[in-house]
Amino acid sequence: MSRVCQITGKKAIVGNNVSHSNIKTKRKFHPNLHMKKFFIPELNEWVVLKISAKGIRNINKKGVWNCIMEASKKGVLK
């Protein structure tokens, strides 16, 4: 599985390591992903999602079903 949040769509971005002598080498910044299990009362079942810390905050605010529906409309969750 790739390192992409299933709710927000966050993925790795590219940047530079900068040394003390200002030499730049490429690196990746990965999102803070977690495998988390959620209960969906509308479907009466459990679902496991790979989500970022911001995705967890969105689920706490809006609810898991609303976040899943928004992600599927955006095309992030298939």
N, C-alpha and C positions, 0 to 999 in steps of 0.2 A: 504494500500500500504506500502511496506517496505521502509526503509530509504537507498535506493541505487540510485546513480546517473545513469540516463538512457543513458548518453553519455560516461562518463569515467569509469563507473562501480565501483566507490568508494563506500565503505560501512563502517560500524562501525568497529573499531578495539578495542581490549581489552588492558588495561594497569592498572596501580596502582595509587591510591591516596596515597601519602606519607606524613604522619604527621610530625610534628616537632620532635616527639620522634622516628621517622623512622618506625612507624607501617604502614604496607601496606595493603590496602583493594582494591578489584577489582572495576574497573569502565570502562565505555565505552567512546571512543572518536568518536562522530558522525560527519559526513561530513557536510559542510555548504550548505544545500540544499534549493532550491527555486522552487516554481511552476512558470513557465514562459511560455508565449504564443508566438509562433513564426509563421510568415507567410512563407510558402514555395512557391516561385514563380513557380517552376517546376510543382507542383501539383495544384497550384492556390487555396490553402486552408490553414487554420490555424491549428496548432497542439500545444497541451499543453504538456510540458515536465517537469519532476522533475529532475533538474540538479544542480550540485554543482557550486561553484563560478569558479572553474577551467574549468568546462564544458562551462560556459558562455564565458569565455575568448577564448576557442577553437572555439566556434561558431563565435565570433567576428573576429577571425583570418581566419578561413577556410570557413565559411558559414554554414548555418544550414543543407542544403541538403548533403553536403560532410560529415559532422559530423554524421548525421543519417546513412548514408551508411557505414561509417567506424565502427560505433557501432553495426550495424546489422551483418557485416562480422565477428566481434569479438565475437558475440553472447551475447553482453550486452543488446542490444535493440531487443525485439522480436516483 
